[in-house]
Amino acid sequence: MLVFLRDKILNSDEKITETLSFGLPFFKYKKKMLCYFHFHKKYKEFYISFNKGVSLDFPELLQEDRKLFRILLLNEAVDLPMDLIFTILEAVKKELN
């Protein structure tokens, strides 16, 4: 699931690059943090965490104790919400410009 999502994100925009930061796979847009993957211990699911998430209005995103980032849980039992993910990515890219 994460490999599929990684490929889709990287192929969606030539200005998106990947790197390891804090031991996590990070995606950057014009060298600014865009999002990253991680595993949520409480929910036992992978998630994608979006930079500038606090300024975005998507009810599917969880804030928890984060200051800048908000997360979208990725349930392996259902299809990935690709339209939602790319809508959020576009919103974050606008915030980063």
Secondary structure, 3 states (H helix, E strand, C coil): CHHHHHHHHHHHCCCEEEEEECCEEEEEECCEEEEEEEEECCCCEEEEEECCHHHCCCCCCECCCCCCCEEEEECCCCCCCHHHHHHHHHHHHHHHC
